[in-house]
Amino acid sequence: MRLFLLPISTRRTLIYCERVEPKISADSKPPLLDRVTQKVSQTWADWEKSEEKGINAWKKTVTRYGNAAFKRIPYEEWGLKSVPPLSSKWKEVIRKDNPKIEVLFPGLFLKEQEVPDMLKKLALERQALHRQRMIWSAIGAPLTLPFALVPIIPNIPGFYLLFRAWSHYRAFYGARHLQTLLEHNCAVPRQSSTLDELYAAGLMNPTRQGTRNAPVPTDDEVKHVAALVDRQTNNGTEDVMLLQGWNGKLIAERFKLPEMEVEVERAVEQVEKGIKAKEELMEEKQEIEAATRSTKAPDNKK
């Protein structure tokens, strides 16, 4: 198991967990939850590829709207879901042996002294939210049973609420797992020069292919880029993007974690929209204030 702290901007960070899958003998089956998850994922993928027409065309439509809904799920929730629930066996190992879990982060783009508080915030901040919504989604699912009476089309509202209950369950227990690691001082922050290099290369080049073709940044170039970013924040008052959506594939490839790509892309899209919305709100506020001052000026002259 290994954790990654990936700052998407200078104020918002994605946590991602690299899981070590347990070895399963040829004659044994994976855990039930893993088998169900795999079956659902395969069914969803088949629906996405469906070319059926007429009465069965709903499959592709459902996946189109479903994928749009998935994009609206906060990236923080997806990040916590990457942390597996804490098993009783692993909890006992943590309590007795105090294993050390690496937390990799780009040290030139995320200050090491900020890492412990950031991990604590990620572990605790959303627990109550996920617990509450997990319960309400589970309560709401049976109320959709009348939709099951509709012929041919399955109970989509019910499936969605069950998915949201499962999603909040995974995020809640992922956060609890992270909290346990922190309480036993198992999380060990480690600066990654590889991440520093990838972040700098992404900021120095406008495209993924350009980054691939460009020479690897030198240590001085990486430090120079980090210093430029720090100045752009105006002493921490401005939120500055550190990643582009296409950076996710390069980071995932370097660490051989293909699942990480979509998590970074989703987080970048959400953070970009958040920063843009905040900037638009500030501009609107400034325009209103300017208009207010201009209307008051003639009155003052009188």
PyMOL commands that set and color helices and strands:
alter all, ss='L'
color gray80, all
select helices_A, chain A and resi 32-49+54-56+58-72+75-81+88-97+112-124+127-149+156-183+193-204+208-213+219-232+247-254+258-301
alter helices_A, ss='H'
color red, helices_A
select strands_A, chain A and resi 2-7+13-18+101-105+187-191
alter strands_A, ss='S'
color yellow, strands_A
deselect
rebuild
show_as cartoon
